[in-house]
Amino acid sequence: MVNIQTVLPTMASGDGSPVFEDDGSPPHNLEKMTNCVATWEVALSDGVHKIEFEHGTTTGKRVVYVDGKEEIRKKWMFKLVGKETFYVGTAKTKATINIDAVSGFAYEYTLEINGESLKQYMEKRSKTTNTWVLQLDGEDFRVVLDKNTMDVWCNGKIMKTEP
């Protein structure tokens, strides 16, 4: 049997606060400190994309992440309401986050895809595409047929098809 004891060094002031070396890693349970106010998942032909929006309601800071990658960062803005437009996926689909004041310091965040509300876009898309998710030999595949263009996508890549 092995006896393991954890010893945390204390600050010189003797206040009992642990001292940790700054190795550049985030705190143990926080990947990033954010003011994330909205998250959406958008299914496009090349896959499902996660859009996250940070809004500093006192500073106006705005940050947009697509699939974990920072797309827009505006550090200081006097205007707390407005729009942020960016592009998502292989086909560079236009997306816009609308920031509207609801009352006092409350805000509403809505996402538009190609100029339509996310709900309208997804309803239209469900009529123009068929999507299958299947597992073959332990590997997941997402196959999308675009009925308008007859394009076939598999795991985010357009497939060469023959008539």
N, C-alpha and C positions, 0 to 999 in steps of 0.2 A: 504494500500500500504506500502510495506517495502522498506526502502532505504538502499541499501548495498553499502558500499564504501570499495575499496581495498586499503590497505596501505602497501607499500613495504618498509621495513627498508633499510637504506642506509649504506654504508661502513663508518667506522670511518673517512676515508680520506675526506668524503663528496663529492665523485666523482659521486654520484647518482647511482652507481651500486647496484642492489638488492643483498641482502644476503639471501641465502636459507640454511636451515639446511640440512646436508648430511644424508638423511635417507636411502642411499644405492640404491635408485631407479635411473633409467637412466634419462637423460634429457627428458622433456615432450614430445618431438616429435622424439626421437631417441631410438630405442630399444637396439641397440648396435652400437658402433662405429666400422666400418669395412673398410677394403680395398677389399670388395667383387668385384671380377672381372668377375665372371662367375656363372651362375645358370642354372641348367638343371632339367627337370622333366623326370623321367624314370618310365615307366609302367611295373611292374612285376606282376606275378601271385598274390602276396600278397598285391598289391596296387600300387598306384602311389607315388614314392619317390622323394623328392626335395633334390637336391645336390647343395650346395653352396661352392664356393672356394674363399678364401682370399689369395692374394699374395702381400706381401710388396716388391715392385720392387727395393727399395733401400737397404732393409735389407735381403731380401730373405725369410722373414717369410712366412710360408704356414699353412693355417688352412682349414680343410675340415669338413663341416657339412652335416649330412644326417638327413633329417626330423627335422632340428633344433638342433640336438644333435652333439656335437663336437666329431669327430672320430679321427682326426689327428691334432696335433699342433707341428710345428717345428719353434722355435723362431728365430734362427739365422742361416742362411746358406750362405756360400760364393758363392755357385753355384745357379744362378738365374733360370736356365733351368733344365729340368729333368722330373721325373714322381713321382706321388704319387698314391699308390695302397691301396685299402680298400675294404670292403665288404658291400653290401646293401641287406636289406630285410631278411625275415625269412630263405630263402634258401641260404643266404650268397653268393649272386652273386658277382663275382669279377668285380670291377670297377677300372679304371686307368685314372687319369687326366694327360695329356701330356702338358708340358709347353715348348714352343718353342719360340726362339727369332725371330722376323720377320724382324725388322730393328731398329737400334739404341736401344732405350729403349722401343720399342713396343714388346708385347708378344702375342702369340696365345695360347688359351687354348682349348684342345679337350678332349672329354670324350670317353673312350672305355668301352664297357660292354662285358665281357667274350672274350676279345681280338679282338673285332670288333668295328668299329666306331659306335657311337650311331645310326646313320642313318641306317647302314647295319643291326644292331641288331634289330631295330624296324621294318624294312622291313621283316626280317626273322620271327620275332615274330608274325607279322600280318598274316602270312601264317600258323602258327602252333597253334594259339590260337583264340578263340572267346571270346569277352568280352561284357557283357551287364550291363548297369547301369539302375536300376529301382527303383521306389518308391512304397512302400507298407505301407499303414496306416501311411503316413507321414514320414516314415523312409527310408533312402537311402541304397540301396544294390548294391554292385559291384560283379558280378559273372563272373568268368573266367573259361573256359574249355581249358585245355591243350590237344590238339589233339594227341600229341606224347605219353603222359603218361596216358591220359584219366583222369587226376586229375581234380577235381572241387574245386575251391576256392570261398569263399564268405567272403567279407569284411576282407581279409587278413588271413583267416583261411582255411585250407584244410578240405574239407567235406568228411565224410565217405559215400561211395556210394556202391551200390550192383550191381553185373553184371546182 
